Amino acid sequence: MPRDALTTVSDDALLLLYARGDGAAARELTGRLLPRVWNQARRMLGDQTEAEDVAQEAMMRLWRMAPDWEQGRAQVSTWIFRVTANLCTDRLRKRRVSALDEVDEPRDPAPGAEARLQMQARSDALQAALDSLPERQRQAVVLRHIEGLANPEIAEIMEISTEAVESLTARGKRTLAAALADRRAALGVMNDDG
Amino acid sequence: MMTDDDKAMAVLDDLLRDAAEKPPAPPAGLTARVLADADRVQPQAARPERRLGARGGSARWLPGGWQGLGGLVAATCAGFWIGISPPEVLPDTGAVLFGYETVDSSGFATGADGFGWDAEEG
């Protein structure tokens, strides 16, 4: 089936089509899910190479599970977010959490590249602050505020109550804000006027 | 007036919004690897057109497939062999056709007599 014809097909149905041998369904699912899975892993791990490994492994588990997928059992996206979260947890347990101070200070920008470097510095600062969070808080904040998931879906992914999700994200944001305040000079965006 | 905490939270919200709205695309190499994985582990049973090669294509429309074709060949060979070398109880059809033998139809009647049916009937 042409990929254009699949844009309105649900993730569930795409998985079924893939299991029946439709290659275009795999491309459409990859286009939908891989960017989100990779971004989740990147924010959770703070390491590009590890994030790629985790994203590839999560997608591989999706392909292998496709023939056994029960239609309507759960959302495919929820399932793969949970797989990714678990893979990230495994990785984090095998290495120490990166310290906030390990992030390079922004370099003097070359003319014309200032805006791009400023954006990179902001992204790095956010990542460094995320890395300083306890793992569960980081997961909740990434899923809620970067992936944009609703609390009930996060609760399903993390296998906790919705109230626990709210608590984790609130505490996570407070810790993040404090971590960023410590780096106000490096960020250059937290001046007294703004 | 905003407190320092309020300002820090506002900056955080700004950073999170940026991260959510402008996510970078995954590296092209990663996408290629994921698609290669998908192709490699795609269920084989669902892809008969890939499983059957050029050799398999000609037999799949036969009733019974390759096994059916094998049985047909065996039956043909057996029939041919019986035709050129028949058991003694059967007439040699080839020899009869070419005039080397004749069929003695009376022999069948004589054989029937041997069962004694004629005697029972008187």
Boltz contact constraints between the chains, C-beta under 6 A:
constraints:
  - contact:
      token1: [A, 19]
      token2: [B, 43]
      max_distance: 6.0
  - contact:
      token1: [A, 20]
      token2: [B, 46]
      max_distance: 6.0
  - contact:
      token1: [A, 21]
      token2: [B, 46]
      max_distance: 6.0
  - contact:
      token1: [A, 21]
      token2: [B, 47]
      max_distance: 6.0
  - contact:
      token1: [A, 26]
      token2: [B, 38]
      max_distance: 6.0
  - contact:
      token1: [A, 30]
      token2: [B, 34]
      max_distance: 6.0
  - contact:
      token1: [A, 30]
      token2: [B, 35]
      max_distance: 6.0
  - contact:
      token1: [A, 34]
      token2: [B, 26]
      max_distance: 6.0
  - contact:
      token1: [A, 34]
      token2: [B, 34]
      max_distance: 6.0
  - contact:
      token1: [A, 35]
      token2: [B, 26]
      max_distance: 6.0
  - contact:
      token1: [A, 38]
      token2: [B, 26]
      max_distance: 6.0
  - contact:
      token1: [A, 39]
      token2: [B, 23]
      max_distance: 6.0
  - contact:
      token1: [A, 52]
      token2: [B, 30]
      max_distance: 6.0
  - contact:
      token1: [A, 56]
      token2: [B, 33]
      max_distance: 6.0
  - contact:
      token1: [A, 56]
      token2: [B, 34]
      max_distance: 6.0
  - contact:
      token1: [A, 59]
      token2: [B, 34]
      max_distance: 6.0
  - contact:
      token1: [A, 60]
      token2: [B, 37]
      max_distance: 6.0
  - contact:
      token1: [A, 63]
      token2: [B, 38]
      max_distance: 6.0
  - contact:
      token1: [A, 63]
      token2: [B, 41]
      max_distance: 6.0
  - contact:
      token1: [A, 64]
      token2: [B, 41]
      max_distance: 6.0
  - contact:
      token1: [A, 67]
      token2: [B, 43]
      max_distance: 6.0
  - contact:
      token1: [A, 122]
      token2: [B, 15]
      max_distance: 6.0
  - contact:
      token1: [A, 126]
      token2: [B, 15]
      max_distance: 6.0
  - contact:
      token1: [A, 145]
      token2: [B, 16]
      max_distance: 6.0
  - contact:
      token1: [A, 146]
      token2: [B, 19]
      max_distance: 6.0
  - contact:
      token1: [A, 146]
      token2: [B, 20]
      max_distance: 6.0
  - contact:
      token1: [A, 148]
      token2: [B, 20]
      max_distance: 6.0
  - contact:
      token1: [A, 176]
      token2: [B, 12]
      max_distance: 6.0
  - contact:
      token1: [A, 177]
      token2: [B, 8]
      max_distance: 6.0
  - contact:
      token1: [A, 177]
      token2: [B, 9]
      max_distance: 6.0
  - contact:
      token1: [A, 177]
      token2: [B, 12]
      max_distance: 6.0
  - contact:
      token1: [A, 180]
      token2: [B, 8]
      max_distance: 6.0
  - contact:
      token1: [A, 180]
      token2: [B, 12]
      max_distance: 6.0
  - contact:
      token1: [A, 181]
      token2: [B, 8]
      max_distance: 6.0
  - contact:
      token1: [A, 190]
      token2: [B, 11]
      max_distance: 6.0
